[in-house]
Amino acid sequence: PKSTKGLQGVEAQLEGSGLNPIDGCGNGITKVAFECSKGHIFKISGRSLIRFPYCPVCNPERFDTYTFRRIEICKS
């Protein structure tokens, strides 16, 4: 399936970032839930996360305003 290949591509881009894709929080098809090494869970599109491979709770200053407003924080 195309979506699995896309997710694997995102995982490869995030290797070493401490961010891991996980199941569930909220709903939506275009966003994926991720958990950082400190346990913060958030949803963001894979494309945005490749551009900004950071946790928005740990590093909010690394995101532009447009992208930051579209992140769904599930657990901080």
Steps between C-alpha positions, in 0.01 A plus 500: 500500500612851421441633854730238655777588258449868584515433873815292457652793310411735785649256754824486299519882492448515878764243593700633795252782575343323801154525338299183439166457322228351721134403466219726587420837664225703348387421150589590147656326207777737396668534839701237683545480877860513625656465844828668593760349730350698794152351447328797333244381244392715207348472154656662195511426130797289396608765250507769771690277739769433240543878468487548879625177664450625854254460784274809512481479881878479552597734214209730405740770381618278213160510325360774282165640616303346212626146571481534880130593484426177311660268754264314731658454845355184656714464813748753631 
